[in-house]
Amino acid sequence: MAAGYAADVPGLAGPYSGSFDEFQIGVSIPRRATIDGHWGPITSMERTEVQLALAGVGRASMVRVDALWRGSVVARTSPASARIRQVASAWPDTNAIDREIVAGLGSLPADSAALERERRTRFLAIVRASVGAPAAFTDVWLEDWLHRIGAESIGDVMARYPGQLLTGALHVAFADPADTPPSPRSLPLSVAILIRDAPLSIVDLLADSKMIREHLLEAGVERAPDQAIGRRAPLVVVWIVPSSVFDDPDWPGADPVIRRRGAAAWLGAEGIAVAALSKPPG
């Protein structure tokens, strides 16, 4: 699923199942080679450039694709049917900041730096009192906000934007979602399955996977995508390999399980999924 579609697609969840519109076993893909050359009369400087793409050449002229699956992954989706039950907004009044300073200190500080500190402290207090996560509004947030609006200080905001630039908080409360059972949703997919035993070269297998994808896409095996959901790869290549492959400490991670998860994340971005199987005892 994650190799073909983004793993964080909203509204989609398992359990996943497969729909098989077409399933072929034992597909051979010819390797390709490119030859660059030219021809022309020996007695003339004129040459005609030529580039030839040859298929099925060399000792290992074919790459084995153990199975080709064209169909869909069927996920589960729940409708977003929750209702908004409450909306509340708060708009702090920055014009009241100086009045609060005078009420607390008796007058505005004569020192400009001290006045700015008092204004910043009270501005942050007003904003934090209006939101549900006050800890998120720090001095760093305030500096970033001032930079984004092109102001140098809270005093600058009060002088340049009186009654114009407001920082408010909006609370939206949702009722519990309707108890609606999830419905199936098909995600079109084409998959090339490669079954390989150890020892194997990951570099060679990765190169073969990209060559296989290029060949099969040119052959027109791609399924039409679901336009409403972003697709990561038009054709997924699945490696079915022994779990002992991840015993190799050259994989990043302290143990085979962590190595397998890291490999899945790395290869998933390349449109490759990995299924590691343990050999039965005996």
Long-range contacts (C-beta under 8 A, 24 or more apart in sequence): 1-73, 1-75, 1-187, 2-232, 2-264, 2-268, 2-273, 3-232, 3-233, 3-236, 3-238, 3-267, 3-268, 3-271, 3-272, 3-273, 4-73, 4-187, 4-189, 4-191, 4-231, 4-232, 4-233, 4-236, 4-271, 4-273, 5-73, 5-187, 5-229, 5-230, 5-231, 5-232, 6-229, 6-230, 6-232, 7-268, 9-229, 9-230, 11-77, 11-78, 11-80, 12-75, 12-76, 12-77, 12-185, 12-229, 13-75, 13-76, 13-77, 13-78, 13-182, 14-75, 14-76, 15-76, 16-73, 16-74, 16-75, 17-73, 17-74, 18-69, 18-71, 18-72, 18-73, 18-74, 19-71, 19-72, 19-73, 19-74, 19-186, 20-69, 20-71, 21-70, 21-71, 21-72, 22-68, 22-69, 22-70, 22-71, 23-67, 23-68, 23-69, 23-70, 23-71, 24-67, 24-68, 25-66, 25-67, 26-64, 26-65, 26-66, 26-67, 27-64, 27-65, 27-66, 27-67, 27-68, 27-192, 28-62, 28-63, 28-64, 28-65, 29-62, 29-63, 29-64, 29-65, 29-211, 29-212, 29-215, 29-216, 30-55, 30-56, 30-61, 30-62, 30-63, 30-215, 31-55, 31-56, 31-57, 31-58, 31-60, 31-61, 31-62, 31-63, 31-211, 32-211, 32-215, 33-57, 33-58, 63-208, 63-211, 63-212, 64-194, 65-192, 65-193, 65-194, 65-212, 66-193, 66-194, 66-195, 66-240, 67-192, 67-193, 68-190, 68-191, 68-192, 68-193, 68-216, 68-221, 69-189, 69-190, 69-191, 69-193, 70-189, 70-190, 70-191, 70-221, 70-223, 71-188, 71-189, 71-223, 72-186, 72-187, 72-188, 72-189, 72-223, 73-186, 73-187, 73-189, 74-184, 74-185, 74-186, 74-187, 75-184, 75-185, 75-187, 76-182, 76-183, 76-184, 76-185, 77-182, 77-183, 77-184, 77-185, 78-177, 78-180, 78-182, 78-183, 79-178, 79-180, 79-183, 80-177, 81-177, 81-178, 81-180, 82-174, 82-175, 82-176, 82-177, 82-178, 83-174, 83-175, 84-172, 84-173, 84-174, 84-175, 85-173, 85-174, 85-175, 86-171, 86-172, 86-173, 87-170, 87-171, 87-172, 87-173, 88-170, 88-171, 89-168, 89-169, 89-170, 89-171, 90-130, 90-168, 90-169, 91-166, 91-167, 91-168, 92-123, 92-126, 92-127, 92-129, 92-130, 92-166, 92-167, 92-168, 93-126, 94-123, 94-126, 94-154, 94-157, 94-158, 94-166, 95-158, 95-162, 95-163, 97-122, 97-123, 97-126, 97-154, 97-158, 98-158, 112-155, 115-155, 116-153, 116-154, 116-155, 119-153, 119-154, 119-155, 119-158, 120-153, 120-154, 123-154, 127-167, 127-169, 130-168, 130-169, 131-169, 132-171, 186-226, 187-226, 187-229, 188-223, 188-224, 188-225, 188-226, 189-223, 189-236, 190-216, 190-221, 190-222, 190-223, 190-234, 190-235, 190-236, 191-235, 191-236, 191-237, 191-238, 192-216, 192-235, 192-236, 192-237, 192-238, 193-237, 193-238, 193-240, 194-237, 194-238, 194-239, 194-240, 195-240, 195-241, 196-239, 196-240, 196-241, 197-241, 197-242, 198-241, 198-242, 198-244, 198-245, 200-241, 200-245, 205-239, 206-270, 206-272, 209-237, 209-239, 209-270, 209-272, 210-270, 212-237, 213-237, 213-271, 232-268, 232-269, 232-271, 233-270, 233-271, 235-271, 236-271, 236-272, 236-273, 237-271, 237-272, 237-273, 238-272, 238-273, 238-274, 238-275, 239-267, 239-272, 239-273, 239-274, 239-275, 240-275, 240-277, 241-274, 241-275, 241-276, 241-277, 242-276, 242-277, 242-278, 242-279, 243-276, 243-277, 243-278, 244-279, 245-276, 246-276
